[in-house]
Amino acid sequence: MSEITADVVAQHGLSEDEYQRVLHALGREPNLVELGIFSVMWSEHCSYKSSRLHLKKLPTEAPWVICGPGENAGVIDIGDGQAAIFKMESHNHPSYIEPYQGAATGVGGILRDVFTMGARPVANMNALRFGRPDHPKMKSLVKGVVAGIGGYGNCVGVPTVGGETNFHAAYDGNILVNAMTVGVADADKIFYSAATGLGNPIVYVGSKTGRDGIHGATMASADFGEDSEEKRPTVQVGDPFTEKLLIEACLELMATDAIVAIQDMGAAGLTSSSVEMATNGKAGIVLDMDKVPCREEGMTPYEMMLSESQERMLMVLKPGKEAMAEAIFRKWELDFSVIGEVTDTGHMVLTWKGETVCDIPLGPLAEDAPLYDRPHLSLEDYKAWAKVKPLGHVPASADPGADLVRLMGCADLANRRWIFEQYDSQVGADTLQKSGGDAAVVRIHGTRKALAISTDCTPRYCYADPYEGGKQAVAETWRNISAVGAKPLAITNCLNFANPQRPEIMAQIVEALRGMGDACRALDYPIVSGNVSLYNESKATGGGSAILPTPAIGGVGLMQDYAAMATIRFKNGAQRILLVGADPKAAPELGQSLWLREVHGREDGAPPRVDLARERANGDFVRQLIADGRVTAVHDVSDGGILVAVAEMALASGIGARLDMAAFENQVDREKVNHAWSLFGENQGRYLVTEPFDSHVVETLARQAGIGCCFVGWTGGETIALVRGSEEAIYPEVPLDALREANDAFFRDWMEA
């Protein structure tokens, strides 16, 4: 065993104070195996030592929540004896170092989190953030990440049905790859991770252990320097075909009564899985390292415990079930080995070649791990630090149509066909709505029910005001799920931030979580699972520093009958277009808008405010309209405002639209109005809906419900036209062909260059 020096401790990511805690916990100096175990269990990636204090403040309960945070994934009741199980996780640093394998193993890991609990995965989603398209590394990063997501998901046979992809210079040196999986299980057959039963066998199943991924959790808990290439060996290597076998073998064994507990070997591999199982069961654990299946010669206990080789699980079985379980896994051509047993000592004990090489009390590794209340700025002081300029004078637009073409061609709004065509979205034959709409919709096999899923976050809002940005990220998923006609039930999250030891970054974390919590409470929309990814910043050449605060939200909702599902496509010409949720004459909120950034090169002003009471009322109203068959198309208004939303509806259908500018004008100030301000403002809580030309029901129902609503135009033709009443267009009309060419050009030209 190596001597434990100050340099060795530092290499394991432990501070001097933390090492003193290790000495106190053990009452002696640790050996290298024990130091490695403390290192990964006390990493940010595993312990959440900087965020745990604030995560406890989030709402996690509701009558339909079966299992909230703390297990492999969250579980909600979706009726008829069924449950939806879902979670989102990050694989950011690995994907920057080795984009294909980093993204692929991110998908593999989140799939295991879900099927570990007894669910068959039915949908994958993702949330991707890249740097400037003209950055020298960015095209290869995008290609590698997209290929990795598609390569793994397609091979394992789970459809990738949607997500989001955005670009900003803040991600030049630290991209974000967040993966989400949703599964369906019988509500009375949920499997948990608590190891119980003195003497019960502990079983290792799946692939063999190799040297890939060692120190992966520690690497994910540090920022990047010039040595990112040297960290390549810490990136795991995935095998989706083995993952598919593992899914089927686990689900087959779960149909029996053999399993006491089960845990995915994710971050920190065998270490975290065994520690979490023993801790959750308030037990102890002893493992014989000689029995761990290894694919490389001469592996040490240190390497075995810290390896993050993929496609592996740890189980506790009932006594006497070993032979039956082994037969199942051997049939699926997977490794199976009894490597230990449950004890009552409260310790993790490892033996190797007849000697005890590790003996650690479990309390300090998990429940008593370091917990920090990091210093953070107040929201007011944070805004002073962020130096976001006031909105000030907003330029007029001589031609909103030309601005629209420019917006539809920008990286953030460009058609993502190049991406989603690399994903198999139809495997399983239950995908009802995929990329391009407000939310993905997947039928629950054999029923009339469907799950609606959305991933959302607007990082530029979060940077300007983390509290409002946190609220908006949650509200955006609520709105997208409502827009397809589903009832939003719960969320998962992936909280991506930079160095929490910087008070301004810690302020982003605290305030974003406060905003998220307030939104979840107001919308009755609890958080049931999630992941925290910190130290997302880079000192590498050509990279920026800290990423924008990016609390990505994954929302899940339920549709009782998918026949009532809404889509964004205009259904035919001469239909009335209505704005639901706000007075169109209200002051447009242009701060942090995409129009301001893309057309005028400014990232100024406060983000749009989120009125949570109005958000809930508007969403409830729109869902009722959909359920009652009152509307023919629905689309939420978000990035780019009303005109972009209309353009997206038009491009989805091939049917144009005419917007009546009189709806947006106060007649007293008619000559002073600049239409761009109303058309591109990003006021929150709004939806565009269409109804048949001879129907005037929606406005009446909205008035009765106290919901803002008014007529803004009608469908038809092959252009987007801005008119006043029945007059001719007051700006040049924009042909749909020109919009489509602009929208298609970015990815096509970038990837072919």
C-alpha positions, 0 to 999 in steps of 0.5 A: 500500500502507498504511503499517505502523504499530503500530496496523495490526499490532495490528489484525492480531492480532500481538503486538509480539514476533510482529511482530519475528519477522516482521521477522526472517523477512523481513529487512525490513518487510512490506507489507500483503499480507504482514502479512495473510498472517502475521496469519492463518497465525499466528492460533490458528485456523491455527497452534495456537500455544498447543496444538500442544505438547500436541497432539503428546502424543496417540496418533494411530496404530493398524494401521487408521489410514491417515492421522492429524492433519495432513491435511484429515481423518483416514482409517481402514481399514474393510476390503474396500478401503474407508476412512472419512474424518472430522473435526470443526470449530468455527464458534463465533464466526461462529454467534454473530454470524450464526447461520444463515450461521455454522452453514451454512458450518460444515457446508459447510467440514467437508464440503469437508475430507472430500470433498477427500480423495476421500470421498463424504460419508455423514453429518453430525453436530453438537455444539451448546452454547447459553446459558440458554434465558431469555437474550434472544438464545438462542431466535433463536440456536437457531433460526438455528443449527438452520436453518443446519445443516438448510438447508445439509445438506439442500440438499447431500444429506448426511444429518444423523443425530445430535448433541447439544445442551446449555444452560448459562449459561457459553455465554450470550455465546459459543455453540458450533457444532461440525460433523462429517462422515464419508465413505467412499472407496476406500482406494487412492484417498485424496487428499492436500495435498502440492504437488509437481512443479516447474512443475506447474499450480496450479488454482483451482476452485469459486465466485468470490472475494468480500469475505465472511469477510475476517479470519475466522480472526483473528476466530475467534482473539479473544474477543468484546467489545461490537463483535460486530455490527461483525464481521458482515462477517467471517462467510462466506456459503454456497451449498449448491447450489454445494457439491453441484456441487463435490462431484460435480465433484471426485469425477469428476476424482478418478476420473482420474489428473489430481490431484497434490494438493488442498486445501480453501480453509477458514479463511484461504482462499487463503492457508492452502490455498496455504501448506499445500500448498506446505509439505506438499510441501516446495516453493514456490508462485507465484500470479498474482493477476490470474487469481483469479476474483473476483465483486466489482470492484476486489479487491486481493491482500490481499482475495483472499488473506484472503477466506473465500468458500465452496465453493472448492478449490485443486489441483495437476494433472499437466501437460497435464491442465488442459483435461480438468479444466476441461471437467469443472468447466465442465460442473458450471457451476463456475469453473476457472482456472490461477492459478500453479505449483509452484516449488522456491524454498521461498517464497510469491510473489504477482504482481499487475499485473506486480509482485511484491506478496508474497515470503515464505519458507514456513518461518516461515508454517507449520513455524516459526510461533510455538509457546508453552508457556503457563503453566498451573496444576497440577491441584490449583491449578486445582481451588482456583481453580475453587472447586467446592464439595465434595459435602457433604450430599446431600438425600433425595428424597421422590419419585424419580418426581417428580424423574424427571419434572422431569429429563426436562423439563429443557433438557438431556434434553428431546426434541430432535424440534423440532431433528432434524425440521428435518434430512433424516436419510434422504437417501441411504437408508442411515441405520439409526439416527438421533437418539434412540439411543446412536449414529447408524448409517449403512450403507456403501452396497452392503454389510452393514457400517455405521458408528456415529457419536457426539459427546459431552462433559460440560462440567460434568465438565470444569470440575470436573476437566478430567482426568477430564472429558477421559477421560469425553468419550472414554469416552462415545463409546466406550460409545455406539458399543459400545451399538449393537454397533459396534467403536470405531475412532478419534476426531476432536475439537473442543477448545473453550476460553477464553483460553489466556493465562490460566493457569487456562484453559491448565490446562483445556486441558493436563489435558483433553488428558492425560485424552483421551490416557490414555483413547485409549491405554487403549481403543486408540482413536486420535485421527486429526483435530481442531480447536482453538477458543480464546478462547471467551469474551465481555465483551459485555453480558448474556454470561458470561466463559469458556465451560466447557471443552468438548473435544467428541469425535466417535467412529466405529466399525464394524459388520460386519453391521448386522443385529445392530445394537442399539437402546434400545427395549424390545422387549416386556413381561416382559423382564428388565432388567439393569445391566451394568458395575458393582455396583448397590450401589456408592456412587452418584456424585452429584457434578456430576450432572444430578439435583443440578443440576436438582432441587437447583440445585447444581453441586457435587462431583467428577465421576464417575471413569472406570476405563478398564480396566473401561470397555474390559472392559465395552464389549467384553463388551456388544458380544459380547452384541449380536453373539451375539444375547443381548440385545434392547435396550441403552442406556448409562447417562449423564446422569441415571443409571439411572432416566433411562436406563430412562425413555428406553428406555421412551419409545422403545418405549411399554413401561413398566418396574418397577425392583426397589429391592432390587437397589440396597440393602444389606440391613443399611442397608435403612431408611437408603437413599435410592433417588434416590442410586442411581437418579440417580448418574452412575457411569461404564462402565455399560449397561442391557440386556434379555433374554427373561424366560425367559433367565438367560444374561447374568448367567452370562456376566458372572460368567464374564468378571468383569463386574459385572452384576445383575437390576434389574427387568423391562419391562411396563405403561404406567408407571415403577414403583419396587418392592421384590421382588414388593411394590407400588410404594413410590413413586407410579408415573409414567405414560409419558404424563406422562413424554412430556408433560414430555419434549416440552414444553420445545422445543414451548413455548419455540419456540411462545412 
